[in-house]
Amino acid sequence: MRSGASRHPESAPAALLVLAVLGLAVALYVAWGSYTGSPLRCVAFDGCNEVARSPYARVFGVPFSYLGVLYYGHMAALAALLLAMPRSRGLRVAAAAYAAAGVAYSGYAAYVQLAWIHAACSYCLISALITVTLLFIAVGSLRADGAVRLHPSPGISVR
């Protein structure tokens, strides 16, 4: 089954941009809570504030939510560049690699929440879902024109 981005690669940059802006809104809300000390309104889980105020929510004193703002801001910029240059293989590879890094961090954050903090943050889950979707769209965009092969060419033998 092929993703929508695989069938319509020209729509991938717009989808990436929409998702990046949505992720940016989520990250900005959590960053605002970190900056002002205001409690977050948890959507599905009650652990948002516990996670945001835990010692694991900062690196060198900087809240991870600030890094989320940078991540989604950069992803939005990549998507905007892709809208202008949709056939740029370098930009598409960069978007896929950047999204993969975001998925790796989201996996780590989920582990920390469950194993060490013993609380779950709905905004972190929303961000993780957005990031996984960004990765699927970015990889689908690469696969659509053969820039990435997930199987060997007929002329190559794999032993």
C-alpha positions as CSV (number, residue, x, y, z in Angstrom):
1,M,0.0,0.0,0.0
2,R,1.5,3.3,-1.0
3,S,1.0,6.5,1.0
4,G,-0.7,9.6,-0.4
5,A,2.7,11.3,-0.7
6,S,3.9,8.4,-2.8
7,R,1.0,8.7,-5.2
8,H,1.1,12.5,-5.3
9,P,4.6,13.7,-4.6
10,E,3.8,17.3,-5.5
11,S,1.5,17.5,-2.4
12,A,4.2,16.3,0.0
13,P,5.8,19.8,0.6
14,A,2.4,21.3,1.4
15,A,1.5,18.4,3.8
16,L,5.0,18.7,5.5
17,L,4.4,22.5,5.9
18,V,0.9,22.1,7.4
19,L,2.2,19.4,9.9
20,A,5.3,21.4,10.8
21,V,3.1,24.5,11.6
22,L,0.8,22.3,13.6
23,G,3.8,20.9,15.5
24,L,5.2,24.4,16.0
25,A,1.9,25.5,17.6
26,V,2.0,22.6,20.0
27,A,5.7,23.2,20.9
28,L,5.0,27.0,21.3
29,Y,2.2,26.3,23.7
30,V,4.4,24.0,25.9
31,A,7.3,26.4,25.6
32,W,5.0,29.3,26.7
33,G,4.1,27.2,29.8
34,S,7.7,26.5,30.5
35,Y,8.6,30.2,30.1
36,T,5.8,31.6,32.2
37,G,5.5,28.8,34.6
38,S,1.8,28.6,33.8
39,P,0.2,25.2,34.1
40,L,-0.6,23.4,30.8
41,R,-4.2,22.3,30.1
42,C,-3.7,18.6,29.5
43,V,-5.8,17.2,26.7
44,A,-5.9,13.4,27.3
45,F,-3.4,12.6,30.1
46,D,-3.0,14.4,33.4
47,G,0.8,14.2,33.3
48,C,1.6,17.1,31.1
49,N,2.7,19.4,33.9
50,E,4.5,16.6,35.7
51,V,6.5,15.9,32.6
52,A,7.1,19.5,31.7
53,R,8.4,20.3,35.2
54,S,10.5,17.2,35.6
55,P,14.3,17.4,35.6
56,Y,14.3,15.3,32.5
57,A,12.5,18.1,30.6
58,R,15.6,20.3,30.3
59,V,19.1,19.9,28.9
60,F,21.7,22.3,30.3
61,G,18.8,24.3,31.8
62,V,17.0,24.7,28.4
63,P,13.5,23.3,28.2
64,F,13.1,20.6,25.5
65,S,10.0,22.5,24.4
66,Y,12.3,25.3,23.2
67,L,14.2,22.7,21.1
68,G,10.8,21.5,19.8
69,V,10.1,25.1,18.6
70,L,13.5,25.1,16.8
71,Y,12.8,21.6,15.3
72,Y,9.4,22.5,13.9
73,G,10.6,25.9,12.8
74,H,13.4,24.3,10.8
75,M,11.0,21.6,9.4
76,A,8.6,24.4,8.3
77,A,11.5,26.2,6.6
78,L,12.5,23.0,4.8
79,A,8.9,22.4,3.7
80,A,8.7,26.0,2.5
81,L,11.9,25.5,0.5
82,L,10.4,22.3,-0.9
83,L,7.3,24.1,-2.0
84,A,9.6,26.4,-4.1
85,M,11.9,23.5,-5.3
86,P,9.8,20.3,-5.1
87,R,12.3,18.2,-7.1
88,S,15.3,19.1,-5.0
89,R,16.6,15.7,-3.9
90,G,18.9,17.3,-1.3
91,L,16.0,19.1,0.4
92,R,13.8,15.9,0.3
93,V,16.7,13.9,1.8
94,A,17.2,16.6,4.5
95,A,13.5,16.6,5.4
96,A,13.5,12.8,5.7
97,A,16.7,12.8,7.8
98,Y,15.4,15.6,10.0
99,A,12.1,13.9,10.5
100,A,13.9,10.6,11.4
101,A,15.9,12.5,14.0
102,G,12.7,13.8,15.4
103,V,11.2,10.3,15.5
104,A,14.3,9.1,17.4
105,Y,14.0,11.9,19.9
106,S,10.2,11.2,20.3
107,G,10.9,7.6,21.1
108,Y,13.5,8.5,23.7
109,A,11.1,11.1,25.2
110,A,8.3,8.5,25.4
111,Y,10.7,6.0,27.1
112,V,11.7,8.7,29.7
113,Q,8.1,9.6,30.4
114,L,7.0,6.0,31.0
115,A,10.2,4.6,32.6
116,W,11.5,7.4,34.7
117,I,8.8,10.1,35.2
118,H,5.9,7.6,35.3
119,A,3.6,10.1,33.6
120,A,2.5,10.8,30.1
121,C,2.2,14.2,28.3
122,S,-0.5,14.4,25.7
123,Y,1.4,17.2,23.9
124,C,4.4,15.0,23.6
125,L,2.2,12.3,22.2
126,I,0.7,14.7,19.7
127,S,4.2,15.9,18.7
128,A,5.4,12.3,18.3
129,L,2.4,11.5,16.0
130,I,3.1,14.6,13.9
131,T,6.8,13.7,13.7
132,V,6.1,10.1,12.6
133,T,3.7,11.4,10.0
134,L,6.3,13.9,8.8
135,L,8.7,11.0,8.4
136,F,6.3,8.9,6.4
137,I,5.5,11.8,4.1
138,A,9.1,12.7,3.6
139,V,10.2,9.1,2.9
140,G,7.1,8.6,0.6
141,S,8.2,11.7,-1.3
142,L,11.6,10.2,-1.8
143,R,10.3,6.8,-2.9
144,A,7.8,8.4,-5.4
145,D,10.5,9.3,-7.9
146,G,12.9,6.5,-7.2
147,A,15.3,8.5,-5.1
148,V,15.1,5.8,-2.5
149,R,14.9,2.1,-3.2
150,L,13.9,-0.2,-0.4
151,H,14.9,-3.2,-2.5
152,P,17.9,-4.0,-4.7
153,S,17.9,-3.3,-8.4
154,P,17.3,-6.3,-10.7
155,G,21.0,-6.3,-11.8
156,I,22.3,-6.4,-8.2
157,S,22.6,-9.8,-6.5
158,V,22.4,-9.8,-2.7
159,R,24.0,-12.9,-1.1
